Amino acid sequence: MSVALAWLVVVLHLVFALAESVGWSQMARRFGYSREATEHTRSLALNQGAYNAGIAVLLGWALATGRTDAAIALLAFIVAMGVVGGLSVRWTIPVVQSVPALGAIALLVAWG
């Protein structure tokens, strides 16, 4: 169960990566960005998507190789970045990003 929630975090971050890199126009429109703002922020979103893909791959590696210590460290990073996103971009980011990661940390610590 603890590993399953952590794998869900991997999947979420792969979805975030795709949305920010490939699907930026649709995502930006959902956030209410103008066409000009969408184009202006496209490279930033692509970079953000690359970070999300990277964290998903690293977390997947940690889980697949049984590196619980590394998984917990990566999940803690995800929690922290969710809080930053909530404070700087949108209040829903910690709900979607930090809460699942925090739950996975709690389960990994409790049941490893």
C-alpha positions as CSV (number, residue, x, y, z in Angstrom):
1,M,0.0,0.0,0.0
2,S,2.7,2.5,0.9
3,V,4.6,1.9,-2.4
4,A,1.3,2.1,-4.4
5,L,0.7,5.6,-3.2
6,A,4.3,6.6,-4.1
7,W,3.8,5.1,-7.6
8,L,0.7,7.2,-7.9
9,V,2.9,10.3,-7.2
10,V,5.2,9.0,-10.1
11,V,2.2,8.8,-12.4
12,L,0.9,12.3,-11.3
13,H,4.3,13.8,-12.1
14,L,4.4,12.2,-15.5
15,V,0.9,13.7,-16.2
16,F,2.1,17.1,-15.0
17,A,5.2,16.8,-17.3
18,L,3.0,16.1,-20.3
19,A,0.6,18.8,-19.5
20,E,3.3,21.4,-19.0
21,S,5.4,20.4,-22.0
22,V,3.1,19.0,-24.7
23,G,-0.2,20.3,-23.5
24,W,0.8,23.8,-22.4
25,S,-1.6,25.7,-24.7
26,Q,-4.7,23.9,-23.2
27,M,-3.4,24.1,-19.6
28,A,-2.6,27.8,-19.9
29,R,-6.1,28.4,-21.4
30,R,-7.6,26.6,-18.3
31,F,-5.6,28.9,-16.1
32,G,-7.0,31.9,-18.0
33,Y,-3.8,33.0,-19.7
34,S,-4.1,35.1,-22.8
35,R,-2.7,33.8,-26.1
36,E,0.3,36.2,-25.7
37,A,1.0,35.1,-22.1
38,T,0.7,31.4,-23.2
39,E,3.4,31.9,-25.8
40,H,5.5,34.0,-23.5
41,T,5.5,31.3,-20.8
42,R,5.9,28.3,-23.1
43,S,9.6,27.8,-22.5
44,L,9.1,28.1,-18.8
45,A,6.4,25.5,-18.9
46,L,8.6,23.2,-20.9
47,N,11.4,23.5,-18.3
48,Q,8.9,22.9,-15.5
49,G,7.7,19.8,-17.4
50,A,11.2,18.5,-17.7
51,Y,11.7,18.9,-13.9
52,N,8.5,17.0,-13.3
53,A,9.5,14.2,-15.7
54,G,12.9,14.0,-14.0
55,I,11.5,13.8,-10.5
56,A,9.1,11.1,-11.7
57,V,11.9,9.0,-13.2
58,L,14.1,9.4,-10.1
59,L,11.2,8.5,-7.8
60,G,10.3,5.5,-10.0
61,W,14.0,4.4,-9.8
62,A,14.1,4.7,-6.0
63,L,10.9,2.7,-5.7
64,A,11.9,0.0,-8.3
65,T,15.3,-0.5,-6.6
66,G,13.9,-0.5,-3.0
67,R,15.7,2.7,-2.0
68,T,13.1,3.8,0.5
69,D,15.5,6.5,1.9
70,A,15.8,8.1,-1.6
71,A,12.1,7.8,-2.2
72,I,11.3,9.6,1.0
73,A,13.8,12.4,0.2
74,L,12.3,12.8,-3.3
75,L,8.8,12.8,-1.9
76,A,9.9,15.5,0.7
77,F,11.2,17.6,-2.2
78,I,7.9,17.2,-4.0
79,V,6.0,18.3,-0.9
80,A,8.2,21.4,-0.5
81,M,7.8,22.3,-4.2
82,G,4.1,21.9,-4.0
83,V,4.0,24.4,-1.1
84,V,6.1,26.8,-3.2
85,G,3.8,26.4,-6.1
86,G,0.8,27.0,-3.9
87,L,2.3,30.2,-2.5
88,S,3.5,31.5,-5.9
89,V,1.1,30.2,-8.5
90,R,-2.1,28.5,-7.5
91,W,-3.5,27.4,-4.2
92,T,-4.6,24.0,-5.6
93,I,-1.0,22.9,-6.4
94,P,-0.3,21.7,-2.8
95,V,-3.6,19.8,-2.8
96,V,-2.8,17.9,-6.0
97,Q,1.0,17.6,-5.5
98,S,1.9,17.8,-1.8
99,V,-0.9,15.9,-0.2
100,P,-0.3,12.6,-2.1
101,A,3.5,12.9,-1.6
102,L,3.0,13.6,2.1
103,G,0.7,10.6,2.4
104,A,3.2,8.4,0.6
105,I,5.9,9.6,3.0
106,A,3.7,8.7,6.0
107,L,3.0,5.2,4.6
108,L,6.6,4.6,3.7
109,V,7.9,5.6,7.1
110,A,5.2,3.6,8.9
111,W,5.3,0.4,6.8
112,G,8.5,0.9,4.6
